[in-house]
Amino acid sequence: MKFTVEIDVMPLKEILDPQGKAVKLGLGHLGIENVQEVRIGRHITMTMQAKDEKEARATVEKACEKLLSNVIMETYTYTIKEQKTVGRK
């Protein structure tokens, strides 16, 4: 089965986010004053093969824990969607 995975990695709320602060400051310079907080993270999209969704989730968890996020300073969320194949007769 083929799956599409969307992963979002964000800094923990307790961690200083200098990129977010810089963007908030830049917005203020543009006259956009009503923004209270900006957090900058990463969005990762990948496609993968797995025998089922359970195997896909295990693979994504391993990738996030070991490579895609720093679990000490970041959190991650993800969605997995099976890619449907359309057959012809």
KOLDO-476681 format. One record per residue (C-alpha): residue number from 1; chain; x, y, z. Coordinates in nm, 2 decimals, padded with zeros to 4 digits. Each point is the difference from the previous one (the first is absolute). Layout:
REM KOLDO-476681
seq->NUM | mol->A | X->X | Y->Y | Z->Z $
...
//
This chain:
REM KOLDO-476681
seq->1 | mol->A | X->00.00 | Y->00.00 | Z->00.00 $
seq->2 | mol->A | X->00.11 | Y->00.35 | Z->-00.07 $
seq->3 | mol->A | X->-00.04 | Y->00.28 | Z->00.26 $
seq->4 | mol->A | X->00.04 | Y->00.37 | Z->00.00 $
seq->5 | mol->A | X->00.13 | Y->00.14 | Z->00.34 $
seq->6 | mol->A | X->-00.02 | Y->00.36 | Z->00.11 $
seq->7 | mol->A | X->00.22 | Y->00.08 | Z->00.30 $
seq->8 | mol->A | X->00.01 | Y->00.33 | Z->00.20 $
seq->9 | mol->A | X->00.30 | Y->00.06 | Z->00.23 $
seq->10 | mol->A | X->-00.03 | Y->00.29 | Z->00.24 $
seq->11 | mol->A | X->00.22 | Y->00.13 | Z->00.29 $
seq->12 | mol->A | X->-00.14 | Y->-00.07 | Z->00.34 $
seq->13 | mol->A | X->-00.20 | Y->00.30 | Z->00.15 $
seq->14 | mol->A | X->00.26 | Y->00.02 | Z->00.28 $
seq->15 | mol->A | X->00.29 | Y->00.05 | Z->-00.25 $
seq->16 | mol->A | X->00.10 | Y->00.34 | Z->-00.13 $
seq->17 | mol->A | X->-00.08 | Y->00.04 | Z->-00.37 $
seq->18 | mol->A | X->00.23 | Y->00.27 | Z->-00.14 $
seq->19 | mol->A | X->-00.14 | Y->-00.05 | Z->-00.36 $
seq->20 | mol->A | X->-00.35 | Y->00.05 | Z->00.13 $
seq->21 | mol->A | X->00.10 | Y->00.31 | Z->00.19 $
seq->22 | mol->A | X->00.18 | Y->00.14 | Z->-00.31 $
seq->23 | mol->A | X->-00.32 | Y->-00.06 | Z->-00.21 $
seq->24 | mol->A | X->-00.22 | Y->00.17 | Z->00.26 $
seq->25 | mol->A | X->00.23 | Y->00.30 | Z->00.01 $
seq->26 | mol->A | X->00.00 | Y->00.01 | Z->-00.39 $
seq->27 | mol->A | X->-00.38 | Y->-00.01 | Z->00.01 $
seq->28 | mol->A | X->00.00 | Y->00.30 | Z->00.24 $
seq->29 | mol->A | X->00.22 | Y->00.19 | Z->-00.24 $
seq->30 | mol->A | X->-00.26 | Y->-00.06 | Z->-00.27 $
seq->31 | mol->A | X->-00.27 | Y->00.15 | Z->00.22 $
seq->32 | mol->A | X->-00.15 | Y->-00.34 | Z->00.09 $
seq->33 | mol->A | X->-00.03 | Y->00.04 | Z->00.37 $
seq->34 | mol->A | X->-00.28 | Y->-00.24 | Z->00.10 $
seq->35 | mol->A | X->00.22 | Y->-00.32 | Z->-00.02 $
seq->36 | mol->A | X->00.07 | Y->-00.12 | Z->00.36 $
seq->37 | mol->A | X->00.24 | Y->-00.28 | Z->-00.07 $
seq->38 | mol->A | X->00.18 | Y->-00.17 | Z->-00.29 $
seq->39 | mol->A | X->00.16 | Y->-00.34 | Z->00.02 $
seq->40 | mol->A | X->00.21 | Y->-00.13 | Z->-00.29 $
seq->41 | mol->A | X->00.03 | Y->-00.37 | Z->-00.07 $
seq->42 | mol->A | X->00.04 | Y->-00.25 | Z->-00.29 $
seq->43 | mol->A | X->-00.25 | Y->-00.18 | Z->-00.22 $
seq->44 | mol->A | X->00.11 | Y->-00.32 | Z->-00.16 $
seq->45 | mol->A | X->-00.19 | Y->-00.20 | Z->-00.27 $
seq->46 | mol->A | X->00.11 | Y->-00.35 | Z->-00.10 $
seq->47 | mol->A | X->-00.14 | Y->-00.30 | Z->-00.18 $
seq->48 | mol->A | X->00.07 | Y->-00.35 | Z->00.11 $
seq->49 | mol->A | X->-00.08 | Y->-00.36 | Z->-00.06 $
seq->50 | mol->A | X->-00.12 | Y->-00.22 | Z->00.29 $
seq->51 | mol->A | X->-00.20 | Y->-00.31 | Z->00.04 $
seq->52 | mol->A | X->-00.27 | Y->00.18 | Z->00.20 $
seq->53 | mol->A | X->-00.06 | Y->00.32 | Z->00.20 $
seq->54 | mol->A | X->00.14 | Y->-00.15 | Z->00.32 $
seq->55 | mol->A | X->00.33 | Y->-00.06 | Z->-00.17 $
seq->56 | mol->A | X->00.00 | Y->00.35 | Z->-00.15 $
seq->57 | mol->A | X->-00.06 | Y->00.15 | Z->00.34 $
seq->58 | mol->A | X->00.28 | Y->-00.19 | Z->00.15 $
seq->59 | mol->A | X->00.23 | Y->00.12 | Z->-00.27 $
seq->60 | mol->A | X->-00.11 | Y->00.36 | Z->00.04 $
seq->61 | mol->A | X->00.05 | Y->-00.01 | Z->00.37 $
seq->62 | mol->A | X->00.35 | Y->-00.14 | Z->-00.03 $
seq->63 | mol->A | X->00.09 | Y->00.27 | Z->-00.26 $
seq->64 | mol->A | X->-00.14 | Y->00.28 | Z->00.22 $
seq->65 | mol->A | X->00.16 | Y->-00.13 | Z->00.32 $
seq->66 | mol->A | X->00.35 | Y->-00.08 | Z->-00.16 $
seq->67 | mol->A | X->00.04 | Y->00.26 | Z->-00.27 $
seq->68 | mol->A | X->-00.27 | Y->00.25 | Z->-00.08 $
seq->69 | mol->A | X->-00.04 | Y->00.16 | Z->00.34 $
seq->70 | mol->A | X->00.20 | Y->00.07 | Z->00.31 $
seq->71 | mol->A | X->-00.23 | Y->-00.14 | Z->00.26 $
seq->72 | mol->A | X->00.17 | Y->00.19 | Z->00.27 $
seq->73 | mol->A | X->-00.09 | Y->00.34 | Z->-00.16 $
seq->74 | mol->A | X->-00.28 | Y->-00.08 | Z->-00.25 $
seq->75 | mol->A | X->-00.33 | Y->-00.17 | Z->-00.04 $
seq->76 | mol->A | X->-00.14 | Y->-00.16 | Z->-00.31 $
seq->77 | mol->A | X->-00.34 | Y->-00.10 | Z->-00.13 $
seq->78 | mol->A | X->-00.08 | Y->-00.18 | Z->-00.32 $
seq->79 | mol->A | X->-00.28 | Y->-00.13 | Z->-00.22 $
seq->80 | mol->A | X->00.01 | Y->-00.31 | Z->-00.22 $
seq->81 | mol->A | X->-00.22 | Y->-00.04 | Z->-00.30 $
seq->82 | mol->A | X->-00.02 | Y->-00.31 | Z->-00.23 $
seq->83 | mol->A | X->00.05 | Y->00.09 | Z->-00.36 $
seq->84 | mol->A | X->-00.29 | Y->-00.16 | Z->-00.19 $
seq->85 | mol->A | X->00.09 | Y->-00.15 | Z->-00.34 $
seq->86 | mol->A | X->-00.25 | Y->00.02 | Z->-00.28 $
seq->87 | mol->A | X->00.00 | Y->-00.31 | Z->-00.21 $
seq->88 | mol->A | X->-00.09 | Y->-00.03 | Z->-00.37 $
seq->89 | mol->A | X->-00.18 | Y->-00.28 | Z->-00.17 $
//
